[in-house]
């Protein structure tokens, strides 16, 4: 019985965090990038294919910058970026300097 309560509390806390983040994001002003930037998006293979066909949905999280060198593992990406599931695909996205 205790486990259900803990899971329920975690879900409520998660919803509060998402609501707080959405309110903060709504107030934040977008600024154009000063220079070109490359970023990554960690996702599932199915969503990666969909993003390549249809584009990346609005309000989608990506890394701040793309690091050079060896790729990080799915487990490391999950832990570092707070992802719900371990990603199995990574998109590399090039953003032009004047984009928002």
C-alpha positions as CSV (number, residue, x, y, z in Angstrom):
1,X,0.0,0.0,0.0
2,X,2.8,2.4,0.8
3,X,4.3,2.0,-2.7
4,X,1.1,3.3,-4.4
5,X,1.1,6.4,-2.2
6,X,4.7,7.1,-3.0
7,X,4.1,6.7,-6.7
8,X,1.0,8.9,-6.5
9,X,3.0,11.6,-4.7
10,X,5.8,11.4,-7.2
11,X,3.3,11.9,-10.0
12,X,1.7,14.9,-8.3
13,X,5.2,16.4,-7.7
14,X,6.1,15.8,-11.3
15,X,2.9,17.5,-12.5
16,X,3.7,20.5,-10.3
17,X,7.2,20.8,-11.7
18,X,5.8,20.6,-15.3
19,X,3.2,23.3,-14.5
20,X,5.9,25.6,-12.9
21,X,8.2,25.1,-15.9
22,X,5.4,25.8,-18.4
23,X,4.5,29.1,-16.5
24,X,8.2,30.1,-16.5
25,X,8.6,29.3,-20.2
26,X,5.5,31.3,-21.1
27,X,7.0,34.4,-19.4
28,X,10.5,34.0,-20.9
29,X,11.3,36.1,-24.0
30,X,13.0,34.4,-26.9
31,X,16.1,36.0,-28.3
32,X,17.8,35.2,-31.6
33,X,21.0,33.2,-31.4
34,X,24.2,35.3,-31.8
35,X,25.9,32.7,-33.9
36,X,25.3,29.3,-35.5
37,X,24.8,26.4,-33.0
38,X,24.6,22.7,-33.1
39,X,22.4,20.8,-30.6
40,X,21.2,17.3,-29.9
41,X,17.8,15.8,-29.3
42,X,17.7,12.4,-27.6
43,X,14.6,10.4,-28.5
44,X,13.2,7.1,-29.6
45,X,13.9,5.8,-33.1
46,X,10.2,6.2,-34.1
47,X,10.1,9.9,-33.0
48,X,13.5,10.5,-34.7
49,X,12.0,9.3,-38.0
50,X,8.9,11.4,-37.5
51,X,10.9,14.5,-36.7
52,X,12.9,14.0,-39.9
53,X,9.8,13.8,-41.9
54,X,7.6,16.4,-40.3
55,X,10.0,18.6,-38.4
56,X,10.6,19.0,-34.7
57,X,7.5,19.9,-32.7
58,X,7.2,23.2,-30.9
59,X,8.4,23.3,-27.2
60,X,10.7,20.4,-27.7
61,X,13.7,20.0,-25.4
62,X,17.2,19.8,-26.8
63,X,20.7,20.0,-25.4
64,X,22.1,23.5,-25.0
65,X,25.0,22.7,-27.3
66,X,26.4,19.6,-29.0
67,X,29.6,18.3,-27.4
68,X,32.4,17.0,-29.5
69,X,33.9,13.5,-29.1
70,X,32.4,10.2,-28.4
71,X,28.6,9.9,-28.1
72,X,27.2,9.5,-24.6
73,X,25.2,6.3,-23.8
74,X,21.5,6.3,-23.6
75,X,21.7,5.7,-19.8
76,X,24.0,8.7,-19.4
77,X,21.7,10.9,-21.5
78,X,18.7,9.8,-19.4
79,X,20.5,10.7,-16.2
80,X,22.1,13.9,-17.4
81,X,19.0,15.4,-19.1
82,X,16.3,14.0,-16.8
83,X,14.6,12.0,-19.5
84,X,11.7,9.7,-18.6
85,X,13.1,6.8,-20.8
86,X,16.5,5.8,-22.0
87,X,16.8,7.2,-25.5
88,X,17.9,5.0,-28.4
89,X,18.4,7.7,-31.0
90,X,20.0,11.1,-31.2
91,X,19.3,13.8,-33.7
92,X,21.9,16.4,-34.5
93,X,20.4,19.8,-35.3
94,X,22.1,22.8,-36.8
95,X,20.6,26.1,-35.9
96,X,21.4,29.2,-37.9
97,X,22.6,32.2,-36.0
98,X,19.5,34.3,-36.5
99,X,17.0,31.7,-35.3
100,X,14.9,32.0,-32.2
